[in-house]
Amino acid sequence: CVCYFMLAIGIWSEMPVDGLFVLAYGFVISRALYGFSILACKHAKESKCSVYMPEGILRYVQIFIMLIYVGIAAVSMLSVNKEIGIACLIGALISFIYYIVVSYREFGGVTEDSAGFFVQICEVVIPLAALIAYKRALNDYRALYDFRPEMEQEMKKQVTQVEQSILANPLSNKKEVQEILEQLFSIPASEAM
């Protein structure tokens, strides 16, 4: 429990202030997915989730309501900041898939405890994904997974010229191939895609 709070405090302390408005919807998403999993997924044999389950059409109404909560929170998150919202939603999806896979593999279905585990994991992964996306955007990195700075314009132009040379020429002549390879090898290895 202490490790969870230390990790959460560490992530939240690094978060820019405008990130708080995006992350506010993360709590709604994690709890709505929690409710969805309890209602829609198979329960483990030792789980007492079935005691709280509504029967008949009411169960499907509640599943629908949970999905509406997720949808409204996701749209709201994306309306505040599209890039950060996408990162948060990917984090929530990864957390949910991980939770379902672990619950089914280890327990044969979801339990109250595994659902609580999901909420905690989700509420750490969503801000972590947002923080990574913010750091990437603030430092002008190329992609979420690529932490190299953007290429200079001259380097981009050189890479584009090599790509166009490769696409434009049938490469039937040995001299042409050598010229294109020389152009290609003149690009630093650190800029290779």
Secondary structure, DSSP 4 states (H G I P E B T S, - for coil): -HHHHHHHHHHHHHS-TTHHHHHHHHHHHHHHHHHHHHHHSPBPTT--GGGG---THHHHHHHHHHHHHHHHHHHHHHHH-HHHHHHHHHHHHHHHHHHHHHHHHHHSSB-HHHHHHHHHHHHHHHHHHHHHHHHHHHTTEEETTEEEEPPPHHHHHHHHHHHHHHHH----SHHHHHHHHHHHHTS-GGG--
